[in-house]
Amino acid sequence: MNKIALIAALATVVAAPAFASQDLANKKSCMACHATDKKLVGPAFKDIAAKYASQKDAVAKLTEKVQKGSVGSWGQVPMPANPQVSADEAKQLVTWVMSIK
């Protein structure tokens, strides 16, 4: 395998989780209220990642918020609970959100 083909193959493998998480966010209706780079009903994912970047327990904290809902962290518009999102899916989504810059 030549160097260019190897680099292309590695880039696809590295990018796959990001696309998978974007697809999961669409599938679980996250994108109805959130966008990666601008506020909609809820905050932009990049703003969430920035706000929680220094918190060691951010993934666990945000995973719980995804599943149980919350209000007050970004104003008084509540984020409803998402019982259709499993714990593993919520963690995957939050890990993806925290990777957005």
C-alpha positions in Angstrom: 0.0 0.0 0.0 1.4 3.4 -0.9 1.7 6.2 1.6 -1.3 8.2 0.1 -3.6 5.2 0.3 -2.5 4.5 3.9 -3.0 8.1 4.9 -6.5 8.1 3.3 -7.4 4.8 5.0 -6.2 6.1 8.4 -8.1 9.4 8.0 -11.3 7.4 7.3 -10.9 5.4 10.4 -10.1 8.4 12.6 -13.1 10.4 11.2 -15.6 7.5 11.4 -16.5 8.1 15.1 -17.2 11.7 14.5 -19.5 10.9 11.6 -21.1 8.1 13.6 -21.8 10.5 16.5 -23.2 13.2 14.2 -25.5 10.5 12.7 -26.5 9.4 16.2 -27.3 13.0 17.2 -29.5 13.2 14.2 -31.2 9.9 14.8 -31.9 10.7 18.5 -33.3 14.2 17.6 -30.5 16.2 19.3 -30.2 18.3 16.3 -33.8 19.5 16.6 -32.7 21.8 19.5 -28.9 21.9 19.1 -26.4 22.7 16.3 -22.6 22.2 16.4 -21.7 25.9 16.0 -24.7 28.1 16.8 -27.4 28.4 19.5 -30.9 27.1 18.5 -33.3 26.2 21.3 -30.4 24.9 23.3 -26.7 25.9 23.3 -24.3 25.1 20.5 -22.4 21.9 21.0 -19.1 23.8 20.7 -20.2 26.1 23.6 -21.1 23.1 25.7 -17.7 21.6 25.1 -16.0 24.9 26.0 -18.0 25.4 29.2 -17.3 21.9 30.5 -13.8 21.4 29.1 -12.0 21.9 32.4 -14.4 19.6 34.4 -13.0 16.1 34.9 -16.5 14.7 35.5 -18.0 16.5 32.4 -18.8 13.3 30.5 -20.6 11.7 33.4 -22.4 14.9 34.4 -23.6 15.6 30.8 -24.5 12.0 30.1 -26.9 12.2 33.0 -28.3 15.5 31.8 -28.9 14.0 28.3 -30.9 11.1 29.8 -32.7 12.9 32.7 -33.0 16.4 31.3 -32.0 19.6 33.1 -32.8 23.3 33.5 -30.8 26.3 34.7 -27.4 25.6 33.2 -28.1 27.7 30.1 -31.0 29.7 31.2 -34.6 28.7 32.0 -35.4 26.8 28.8 -35.5 23.2 30.0 -33.9 20.3 28.2 -36.4 17.5 28.4 -35.4 14.0 29.5 -34.5 11.6 26.6 -35.6 8.1 27.7 -35.1 6.9 24.1 -31.3 7.5 24.5 -29.5 4.6 26.3 -26.7 5.2 28.7 -24.1 4.0 26.1 -25.6 6.3 23.4 -25.7 9.3 25.8 -22.0 8.7 26.7 -21.1 8.4 23.0 -23.0 11.6 22.2 -21.4 13.5 25.1 -17.9 12.3 24.2 -18.5 13.5 20.7 -19.8 16.9 21.9 -16.8 17.3 24.1 -14.5 16.8 21.1 -16.0 19.7 19.2 -13.9 22.9 19.1 
